[in-house]
Amino acid sequence: MSDISLSEVPLSDVAKNGVVFETVDRLDVTELAEFYGRQGHHATSSSDRLVRMQENSFCIVGAWQNGRLIGIARGVTDGVNGQLAECKLDLDFQGPAAVTRKEGRIEHDRAGIAREMAIRVVDALREYGVEHIDVLAYGTEQDFCEELGFKKVGGMVALRMKVEAAVPVS
């Protein structure tokens, strides 16, 4: 994992943008749903599920500018394994190198906002004592994750099952 410490991260650009970071137990569900909606993110529209998602998160970091939620990062853990479960940034804060401009994917973090959120989550997981931290990255997010110190894991493939799908009987 990365040897980056939060104290080594320059915050001058972030501070100039008037961004406030906070580690919270829970975000306002309406504010979170609106954030996901602005990103075109496929998140659930169920308030109950958004509450449950947050209750099952180990660490939630939000970023606000002028009172508006512009970023979120979450970490989850079982006590041994940790995961940077999500790190999303409002498209208005991604730079011109952002390719897809879809779902808040971190493609070009021009002001270091997503980096700051991700490092806070990674530091919290480290302090908790997890043995390793995983992240799933879409192709356009891979550079961002590698800059944080994540490395590709050979032989692993991400798979997803829709919960409506029945498990095949053999």
C-alpha positions as CSV (number, residue, x, y, z in Angstrom):
1,M,0.0,0.0,0.0
2,S,0.9,3.6,-0.2
3,D,3.3,5.3,2.2
4,I,1.4,8.5,1.8
5,S,0.6,10.2,5.1
6,L,-2.2,12.8,5.3
7,S,0.3,15.3,6.7
8,E,2.3,15.0,3.5
9,V,-0.6,16.0,1.3
10,P,-0.5,19.6,0.2
11,L,-3.8,21.2,1.0
12,S,-3.3,24.7,-0.4
13,D,-5.2,24.1,-3.7
14,V,-8.0,22.4,-1.8
15,A,-8.2,25.2,0.8
16,K,-8.3,27.8,-1.9
17,N,-11.4,26.2,-3.3
18,G,-13.1,26.6,0.0
19,V,-13.6,22.8,0.3
20,V,-14.5,21.5,3.8
21,F,-13.7,17.8,4.5
22,E,-15.4,15.9,7.3
23,T,-15.4,12.4,8.5
24,V,-19.0,11.6,9.5
25,D,-21.1,8.7,10.8
26,R,-23.8,9.4,8.3
27,L,-24.6,11.8,5.5
28,D,-28.0,13.3,5.0
29,V,-29.9,10.8,2.8
30,T,-31.5,13.5,0.7
31,E,-28.2,15.2,0.1
32,L,-26.5,11.9,-0.7
33,A,-29.3,10.9,-3.2
34,E,-29.0,14.3,-4.9
35,F,-25.2,14.0,-5.1
36,Y,-25.6,10.6,-6.8
37,G,-28.3,11.9,-9.1
38,R,-26.0,14.8,-10.3
39,Q,-23.3,12.2,-11.1
40,G,-25.7,9.9,-13.0
41,H,-24.6,7.3,-10.5
42,H,-26.6,4.0,-10.5
43,A,-27.1,4.2,-6.7
44,T,-30.3,3.0,-5.2
45,S,-33.2,5.5,-4.8
46,S,-34.3,3.8,-1.6
47,S,-33.7,6.0,1.4
48,D,-33.7,2.9,3.6
49,R,-30.9,1.3,1.6
50,L,-28.8,4.5,1.6
51,V,-29.1,4.6,5.4
52,R,-28.2,0.9,5.6
53,M,-25.2,1.5,3.2
54,Q,-23.9,4.1,5.5
55,E,-24.5,2.1,8.7
56,N,-22.4,-0.7,7.2
57,S,-19.6,1.6,6.3
58,F,-16.5,1.9,8.6
59,C,-15.5,5.4,7.5
60,I,-17.4,8.0,5.5
61,V,-15.6,11.2,4.3
62,G,-17.6,14.0,2.7
63,A,-16.4,17.1,0.9
64,W,-18.5,20.2,0.7
65,Q,-18.1,23.6,-1.0
66,N,-20.5,26.4,0.0
67,G,-22.6,23.9,1.8
68,R,-23.0,21.6,-1.2
69,L,-21.8,18.0,-1.1
70,I,-19.3,17.6,-3.9
71,G,-17.5,14.4,-3.0
72,I,-17.8,11.2,-0.9
73,A,-15.4,8.4,0.0
74,R,-16.3,5.3,2.0
75,G,-14.3,2.5,3.5
76,V,-15.6,-0.9,4.7
77,T,-13.9,-3.6,6.7
78,D,-14.5,-7.0,8.3
79,G,-11.6,-6.2,10.7
80,V,-8.9,-7.9,8.6
81,N,-9.6,-6.8,5.1
82,G,-10.4,-3.2,4.1
83,Q,-11.8,-1.8,1.0
84,L,-12.0,1.7,-0.4
85,A,-15.6,1.1,-1.3
86,E,-16.2,4.3,-3.2
87,C,-14.6,7.6,-4.0
88,K,-16.8,9.9,-6.0
89,L,-16.3,13.5,-7.1
90,D,-18.7,16.0,-8.6
91,L,-17.9,16.3,-12.3
92,D,-17.6,20.1,-11.9
93,F,-14.4,19.5,-9.9
94,Q,-12.8,17.1,-12.3
95,G,-10.4,18.6,-14.8
96,P,-10.3,18.5,-18.5
97,A,-8.6,15.1,-18.6
98,A,-11.8,13.4,-17.3
99,V,-12.8,11.0,-20.1
100,T,-16.2,9.5,-19.4
101,R,-17.6,12.2,-17.0
102,K,-19.9,9.4,-15.7
103,E,-21.0,8.4,-12.3
104,G,-18.5,10.6,-10.4
105,R,-15.6,8.4,-11.4
106,I,-12.3,9.9,-10.4
107,E,-10.6,10.5,-13.8
108,H,-8.9,13.8,-13.3
109,D,-8.8,15.2,-9.7
110,R,-7.5,18.6,-10.6
111,A,-7.7,20.1,-7.1
112,G,-6.8,17.0,-5.1
113,I,-10.2,16.7,-3.5
114,A,-10.8,13.0,-4.2
115,R,-7.2,12.3,-3.2
116,E,-7.7,14.0,0.2
117,M,-10.9,12.0,0.8
118,A,-9.4,8.7,-0.3
119,I,-6.3,9.2,1.9
120,R,-8.5,10.0,4.9
121,V,-10.4,6.7,4.4
122,V,-7.1,4.7,3.8
123,D,-5.5,6.2,6.9
124,A,-8.6,5.3,9.0
125,L,-8.5,1.7,7.8
126,R,-4.7,1.5,8.5
127,E,-5.2,2.9,12.0
128,Y,-7.9,0.3,12.6
129,G,-5.3,-2.4,11.8
130,V,-6.6,-4.0,8.6
131,E,-4.0,-6.2,6.9
132,H,-4.6,-4.9,3.3
133,I,-6.9,-2.5,1.5
134,D,-8.6,-3.4,-1.8
135,V,-10.3,-1.1,-4.4
136,L,-12.2,-1.8,-7.6
137,A,-11.4,0.7,-10.3
138,Y,-13.0,1.2,-13.6
139,G,-10.3,1.6,-16.3
140,T,-10.5,5.4,-16.2
141,E,-9.9,5.4,-12.4
142,Q,-6.9,3.1,-12.4
143,D,-4.3,5.9,-12.6
144,F,-5.9,7.6,-9.7
145,C,-5.8,4.4,-7.6
146,E,-2.2,3.7,-8.6
147,E,-1.2,7.2,-7.6
148,L,-2.5,6.4,-4.1
149,G,-0.3,3.3,-4.0
150,F,-2.7,0.6,-5.0
151,K,-1.2,-2.1,-7.3
152,K,-2.8,-4.5,-9.8
153,V,-3.4,-8.0,-8.4
154,G,-2.5,-10.6,-10.9
155,G,-5.1,-13.2,-11.8
156,M,-8.0,-11.5,-10.1
157,V,-11.1,-10.6,-12.1
158,A,-14.0,-8.5,-10.7
159,L,-17.4,-10.3,-11.0
160,R,-20.9,-9.1,-10.2
161,M,-24.2,-10.9,-9.7
162,K,-27.6,-9.3,-9.9
163,V,-29.5,-10.2,-6.8
164,E,-32.6,-11.0,-8.8
165,A,-30.7,-13.7,-10.7
166,A,-31.0,-17.2,-9.3
167,V,-27.9,-19.1,-8.5
168,P,-27.6,-21.8,-11.2
169,V,-28.3,-25.3,-10.1
170,S,-25.6,-27.8,-11.1
